[in-house]
Amino acid sequence: MQRSRIAAIAVLLLALVPVAGAQKNAKQGAMPLPAPVLTLSVDATDAPRKVFHAREEIPVAPGDIVLYYPKWIPGEHAPDGPMNEAVGMYFTANGKTLRWYRDKLDMWTFHVEVPAGVTKIEAALDFLSPANQASGFSSGSSATEKLAVLSWNWFVLYPKGSTSDQIQVTATLTRPRGWNFGTALPIMSDADAMVTKFAPASLTTLVDSPVIMGQYLKKVPLQQGKTPEHEMDIAADDAAALEMSDAQRANFDNLVAESGALFGARHYRDYHFLLTLSDNVAHFGLEHHESNDSRTDENYLTDPNTWALEASLLPHEFTHSWNGKYRRPADLATPEYETPMQDELLWVYEGLTEYFGYVLTGRSGLWTPEQWRDQYATIAMTYTYRPGRDWRSLEDTATAAQLLYFAPHAFSNYRRSVDYYDEGALIWLEADTIIREKSNNTKSMDDFAHLFYGGQNTGPTLKTYTFDDVVNTLNQVVPYDWRGFFTERVINVAPKPPLNGILNGGWKVVYHDQPNAIMKATEDTEKSVDATASVGLLLREDGSIVDAIENGVAAKAGIAPGMKLVAINGRKFTPAIFNAALVEARNTKQPLAFLIENTDYYRTVQISYFEGPRYPYLERDPSKPDLLSDIIRPRATAAK
């Protein structure tokens, strides 16, 4: 399906929007200008060259006008609007170039001098997609020879004084010849093979509706015959990467069905999973109300390891349509893209989404129950060996998200990272088990989901929440000291990891000398060795040390990120030799000899570690009910 709204709706929308005429500047004592109607044209025919061209008509009044380039991008939780990539910027009116200058204090703000008698100006700019897999979410590499993902915030300049809901935009997109596209943005006309005109939409909706396009693009309808409609729009660098098995399609069908059972209502007109399969773009997932922009390896559908490791990507971003878009922390619901966002409730926005995303991954069959448990075992290990939790609260990792998203991986165990995702999933798992225990397994987080995100089906709408709203809704499900529960685990410094959800759920964390399925897939795919729970190292297959657990065995011996393990016990490092040496040390009780390279110097380090390789698993505790298996039991579909 390709959604297309009839032009009559667009005409009605335009009739409801005030037209900006030649009104006087507010400085002259007149009423301020009405909310503007912008016209935006984007030419993406140079996308394979990683250059996009944009022109925009903006209604104005004479004088010094202020224009904003989107700075705080929704879902990215940081002031990372890609200002550096917006180049070739010109402003003209009546055929004459206008003088402009950047604000001296805010790099995303521009001043344009508009002459008397001018009622509209034209802005022109080019956007440069990074040439490699640069980090930075939607500001990262987004185009290849065969595909591109377009984010409208790259091109828009909008006037100060109106909210993004008030500003209306009519957008047109020109694509490379032969490229198809997918988007949730309503379409006015699409008769031309290269040019699509979209129905007028608010700036909020425009920025929230990315476009995926490419020579190899496949549309896969889900839950056919049911409303609202759901579709996967998949672009890849090669046609072979688009091949989806019947079982995989059934999993995605189940995902849609299980989400409806979990939340009880849908708050979108229809939904598009925009999935980019390429080894040449930035990899991430970004939520939107009626779509998601998810990008991963080209072999996602064809390689079992990649399939397992990325299984929760689409469930997580889909869950955000309810938690993050329909319901959003009040401090993240800013009126436009210039006002700073406050991130302290990301442990709900992202942490609860991570939890529900994992639940849906299990219920839909995208993970087997064993893979689901292995994921939780791996998370439990990660946050057990997290010395940064001795000094930094989980809430602070959320508050400082705008810094931590762009922090290096080295020393992340000591610095802490965006831990509110997976540690949040542990905390919300514990909350689920408490609800089940207190209610004799008659209530669960599913009931919270219905109360908080359910109600009647609606189109896109926003309903904000606070910490108090979360606590009060949980108390409606099961009365408990929920405020104290979250204060202890989130707001206070909590040196011990929150593993009670696993324990309450009838399982316990144990360690064996072979990696679990998820960690094995990670090591094979990333060409790495995860010795977090043994000597406290994360290494690449060439011996490069990615991280060392602060106060761990290796760190105490003077080993740190940036160094390289050249040899172990006199033999050149390989992952197999490394693990064999750990086993030998366990059997012989002889210290390990690590030859370490640090800049231009070499030294041998003795490591007194004798417990062998250690990888986490969840082991059943028969003395308690198996709540974890019930949590991922399908609700809307038959168990596989």
N, C-alpha and C positions, 0 to 999 in steps of 0.2 A: 504494500500500500504506500501511496505517497499522498499525504494529506494536502488538500487544497481547499481553502475557504473561499466561498463565492465573493465576487467583487462587491456585491451589495452590502456585505458586512463592512468592507473597507470604506465604502462611501458613507455609511452611517457613522463609522468612527470619525471620519474626517469632519463630518457635519457637527460632531459634538466637541471638536477641538477649536478653541478660539484662534483666529488667524492674527498674526502679528502685523500690524500696519505701521505707518510712519508716526509712531507715538513719541512723545517727548521723553527724554531721559528722566528717571525718577529724581535726579539731582535738581531738575528744573521745577520740581513741585508737583508734577503730574503723577497719576497712578502708575505703578510699576507695570512693565510689559507683562502680558499674559504668558502662560507657559508656551514655549516655542514649539513649532512643528518643523522638524529637521528632515532634510532629504539627503540620503547617503547612497553613493554609488561606489561599489568596490569592483575593481578589475583584477581577477586572480589568474589571468592567462599567463602571467609570468611566474606562477607558483613553482614550477620545476626549477626555476632560477632563484627561488626563495625570496622573491620580491612581489609585494602586493601594492596596488595603486588605489588610492581612495580620493574621492571628491565629495564635499559636503556643503550644502546650502544651509545657512544659519540666519534666521531673522534677527535683526538688531535695531538699536536706536543709535543716533550719533553720540559720539563721546568715547571715553575709554571703557571698553567692554572687557569683561573677565571671562575667559574660557578655561574649563578644566579638561585635562586628559585623565581618564579613569586611573585612580591611584590604588585604592583599596578594592581588590577584586574579590567578589563574593566566592566563598568556598576556599580561597587561598589564604585567608586569615592574615594577610600581610600587605604592606604598601609596596607591592611588587608589580604594579602596572608597568609594562615594558617601555618606559619612556625613551631609553637609549636607542631602541630600534625604530622609532618614529622619526623619519628623516625627510628631507626635501619638502619642508613645510612652507607653504605660501598662503597669504590671504589676499584676496582681490575683491574689488567692488567696481561695477561699471567699467570693467576693463582695466582698472588701475591697481597696481600692487600697493598694499597697505603696510605701514610700519607696525611691527609687533616686537615685543620683548618678553622674555621669561621673568617670572616673579623672582625676586632676589632671595626669598626665604623658602619658597615651595617650588620644586622643580617641575611639578605637574600642572602649574598654573601659568596661564599666558594672558598678556594684555594686548589688545589690538586697538589702534586708534582709528575710529570710524568717522569719516567726514560728514558734514551736514548734508542732509537730503538722502542719505543711504539707508535703505530699509532691510537689506540683506547683504551678506557677504558670502563668498565661496572660499572654503578652506581646502587645500590640497596637501596630501602627504603620501609618502611611501612607507610601507612597513617591511622591515627586513627580518625574515625568519632566520634564527641562528643556523649556521651551517653544519653544526654537529649536535649531538645529544646533550645540549646544555640543560642544566637543571632550571627550575623556575616555573614548573607547572605549564600553564598555557603560554608563557613567554619563552618556553624552550623550543627546540627544533620541531617544526610542525609540517614540513613539506619535503617531498622526495620527487624523483622523476615521475612517479606514477600516482601520487596522492597528495592530499593536503587536508589539514584541519584548520578551519578559520574561526577565530574568536572576534566578535564584533567590537569589543573594547579596544582592540588594536587601532581602530580607525576613527573613533568618535571623539570630537571635541564638543562639549556642551556648555551652555551659558550658566553662569552663576545666578542663583536666585530661584530655581525651580528644583523640585525633587525629580528623581529618575522615573517615578510613577507618573508625574505630570507631563513630562516631555514626551512628545510623540515623534516617531521616526518612520519614514517610508524608505526601505532599503532595496537596492537592486544589486544583484551579483552576476558578474560575467565569469564563466568558467572556461578552462581550456577545452578545446573541441574534443568531443568523445568522452568527456568525463561526466559521470552521473553524480548525484549528490543525495544526501539525507540530512534532515533537520526537523526540529519540532516547530520551527517558526512558520506561522500560517502563510500560505502562498496566495497571491492575487492572480498572477499569470505566469505561465511556464510554457508558452507556445514555441519560443525560440530554443534551438538546441543548445545554446550557450548562455542565454540570458534569462534570469528568473527575477521577477518583481514580487516582493513580499507585501502582504497586507500591512497597513499602518499598525504599529505596535508601540507600546510604551518603551522608553529607553531601558527600563528594568527588564522587560520581556526580551528585547533585542539582545542585550548583553548576556542574558540567561539562555540564549538559543544558538549555540555554535553550529557550524556547518561542516560536515565531513564530505569529501568529494574525491573522486579518483577514477582512473581508467578501469581498475578492477574493483567494482563495488557491487555487493550482493545485498539484497533486501530479503529478510526472513521474517514473515509474519508469525506472531506467537498467539496462542489461545485464539485461534481463528474462529470467527463467528460470535465472539464475546466482546462486550463493550466495557470500558473504553478500549480502543485498539492499542496493541503493542507491536513494536517492530524492532528488529535488529538491523541496523545499517552498518555493514562491515566493509571496510576498505583495506586492501593489502597491496604490497609491492609486486605480488605475483598471483595469478589466478589460482594456482594450486593451494595457496594458503587459505583460500575461502572454503575449502571442502569441509563440510560439517557432517558428522555421522548422525544417524537417526537417534542414537542414544544421547548425544550432546544436545540435539534439538529438543528432545524430550526433557532433559534437565532444565533447559531455559524455559520451556513451557511450564514445568513444575515451579520454577522460580516465580513466575507471574502469579500462578494459582496460589502458592504458599504465601506470597506477600499479601494477597487479598484476605486470606484466612487469618494472618497475623494481625493486620492493622484494622480490618473491618470496613475500610472505605478507601477510595482513591481520590486524590485532589489534583487531577490533571485532566485535560481534554483528551489527550492520548499520549503515549510515551514511546520514545525512541532510544534504544541502546546504540549509541554511536561508538563503534569499536574499530580502532585502528591497529592493524597487525603489521608492524614494521620494525626492523632492527636499526632504522635510521631516523627515528624521531624520539623525542623525550618520552619516557615511560612514566605514567601516572594515571590517576583517576580523578576526575573533577565532576562534582555534582551540579545538576541543574534541575529545575522543577519538573520539566517535561522530557528531559533527556539526560544522558551523561556522556562525558567526553573521556573515554577510557582507551589507553594506548599501551600495548604490550608487544612481546616478541612476535615475529612473523610466524613462528611455528606453534603458536598458542593452541590451535585446533588440532595439530598433527603430532605434537610431542607429548607423551604422557607426563613427563616431569614438569614441563611448563604448564600444562593443563592443571596439574595438582597445585602447583605453587601459586597460580593466578586464579584459582577457583573462586575465591571470595571477592575478587575485584568488582565484578558486576553486581553481586548482591549488596555489597557495601554502598556503592554509588546509587543503586536503585533505592535502598533504604533511606538515603538522604532526601528523596522526594517527600517523605513524611517528616523525618527528623533532620532539619536543617533548612528546608524550603517551606513546607507547610507550617511546621512549628520551628521556631528559631529563638535562641536567646535574645532578649530585648537589646542587649548591648552590641549584638552583631547585626541588628536590623537598622542599618544607617539609612538616612534619607537619600543619599547619592553616594558617589564613589570617592569623595574628598574627605568626608567626616571619618575620623579614625574609628576602627572597630576595637572592641574590648573582648579579649579571648578567654577570660577566666572560666567560662562554662563549656569549654571545648571537651571536657571530660564527659559531658552529656552529649553535646553536638556530635563529637567524633567517637567518644568512648562507647556510648550506647548504640550508635550506628555500627561500630565494629562488632558489638555483641550481637545485635539483631542480624547483621550481615552474616556472621558466622552461623547463627541459628538457621537462617534461610539457605546457606550453603549446604548445611547438613540435611535439612528437610527436603531440599530439591534434588538431592542426589549428586550435586556437583562435587561433594566430598563423600567418601564412604565414612561410616562411623569411626573406623580405625584412623583415617586421615584426620578427621575432626578432633579426635582425642590426641593424636600426635601433634597437631597444631597447638592445642592447649598445653601439652607437656613442654613443648619448645618455648612457649611464652613463659611458663612457670620457671623454667631454667633461666631464661634471659633476665627476669626481674628478681630472681634469687641472687644472681651475681651482678648486682647493680649498686656499687658502693655510693653512687651519687644520691641514692635515696636516704643516706645518713644525714645529708645536709639540705636537701632540696625537696620541697613538697611536690606532690603531683599537680596541685593547682598552679604552682609556679611554672611548671613546664607548659601549662596551658596559657597562662598570662604572657609568658615569653615566647609564644609560638612563632611570632614574627621574626624572632632571632633564630630559634632552634631549627626551623625548616631549612635554613641555609647554613647551619653549622657543619663542620667537617665530621666525618664518621670517627676519626681518631679520637680516643678518650671519651667517646659517647657514653660509656658505662659510668664514668666519673662525673662528667658534665650533666648527664641525662640528655635525652633527646625528646621527641614528641611522644613521650611515654603514655600520654592520656589515651592513645588508641588502644594498644593491647593490654596495658595495665587496667585501663578502663573496662575492657572486655572481661578481665578477671573479676573486677569489682561488681559489675552488673551480673555476672554469673552467680556470684555469692548472693546478691540481692534476690535473684530468681529462686535460689535454693531456700533462702529464708522464707520467702512468700509461700513456697510449697510446703515447707515444714510447719509453719504457723497455721496454715489452712488445711492441714491433712491432705495435701496434694489436690485440693479443689480449686486453687487459684495459682496464678503464675504471672510472669512478666507479660504473657499474652494479654492478660486482663488489663495491665497497665497500658499496653499498646492500644487496645480498643478505646480506653478512656481518653488517652492523651492525643491519639492521632486519628481516631475513628470518626463517628458521626455519620453525616450524609455525604454521598459522593458530591464533589464540587469541582469546578475548574480551579486553576492556580489561585491560591489566596494565601495570605500570611497571617499567622496567629502567634504572637510572641509569648515567651515564657520566662520565668525567673527561677532561681533556686527554690523559692518557697512553693511555686507551682508544682515542681517536681516532687518535693516532699509531700505536699498535700494530696497529690494524686496517688502516690504510693500508699499513703495512709487510708485512702478510700479502698484500696485493694486489700491491704492487711495492716492494721494498726501496729506500729513499731516505732522505735526511736530512730527514724530514718535520718533525721538531722545529725544526730550523734554518730550514726553509722558512717555517713559521708564525711563528716568533720574529721573523724579519726583516720580515715583512709585517704582522703583527698586534700583537705585543707591543712591538717597537721603534717609535720614530717613523720613518715612512717618507715622506719628502718627495715621492717619485715615485709615481704611481699604478701599480697592478699590472696592466699591460696585456699581459703575456707570454702569457696564455691566448689572446688574440685573435691575436697574432703567431705563436705556436706552432701555432695552429689554421689557418694558411694565409690569414690576412686581415690588413689593416692599416687604421688609422684615417686617413681623409682628410677634408678639409673642402671643401664646395661652397657656393655662394651661395643655394641654395634649401633649405628645411627638409626633412629626411627625413620619411617617412610618419608616424612616431610623433610627432615634434616638430610637424609640421603639424597633426595631430589635437589635440595639446595646446594649441597656440596658438589654434586655432579654437574649441575647447571652453571653455577657460579665459579666452578673450578677452585674450590676453597676447602679448608679444614676448619671445623668449629670445635676447638678444644676449650671452650668457655668453662665447662664444668670439670676440667682436669687441670691442665697447667695454666689455664686462664689466658689463652691466646685465640685470636681469629687470624688465619693465614690464607694467603693465596697459594695456588699450586706451585708457584716458583719460590715459595718461602717468604715472600714479602709479608710483613706483619701489619695487618689492618688495624688491629686493636689489641690491647693488653688490659686485662681486668686489674684495675688499681687495687693494690694490696693482695693480688693473687700471687701464686707461686712464681710465675715468670717475672712479673713486675717487681717483686721483692728481690729478684736476682739481677735487676738492672735492665730488663728488657722492656722496650716501649714501641709504640706505633712508629712506622717509618724505618725501622730496622729490618734486617733480613736474616732469616734462619738459613744459613748456607749448608750446614751439615749437622748431623746428629750421631753421636757415638762414632765419629770418624767417617761416616758415609754421607754422600751428597743427599740433601733433603729431597724427598718425594713424599706425597701424602701416605703412601703405603709404608715406606720406611719409618716415617714418623709414628704411625700407629703401632707398627711392630715394635718399635723401641719402647713405647709406653707399656706394651704387654710384657716385654723382656724385663723392664725395670720392676714391674709388679711381681714377676716371678723370682728375680735375682736380688731384689732390694738394693741394687747398685744405682747410684745417681746417674742421671742423664747428662751427657756432655753436649751442649749446644755451641756450635761455632756461629757467632753472630757478626754480621757486617753492619757497621754504623757509620754512615758517610764514607770516609776513605780508610776506616780502621776496622780491624778484626780482633775479636777476643773470644776466648772459650769460657762459657758460663756453666757451672755445675748446678743442676736442678735436682733437688732431693724430693722427688715425687714418685710414689710407689702404688698408686691406686688404679693405674691403667686407664684406658679410654673410658669416658663416662658420657652417656647420651640418655636423655630423659624419655620416659614412657609413663603412661597412666596405667596403673594396675588396679584391678577390681578389688574392693573391700567388701566382702560378702556380709559383713555385720551391719551394713547400711543399705537402704533402698537405692536402686540404680536410677537416680534422678537424671543423670547426664543423658542416658539413652532416651529417656522420655522427652527431654528438652528438644532433641533433634528428630523425634518421631514425626513423620509427615502428618499434617492436619487436613490438607485439601486433596492430597493424592495418595494412591495406594503405596504402601511401603515396598521398596524395591528388594 
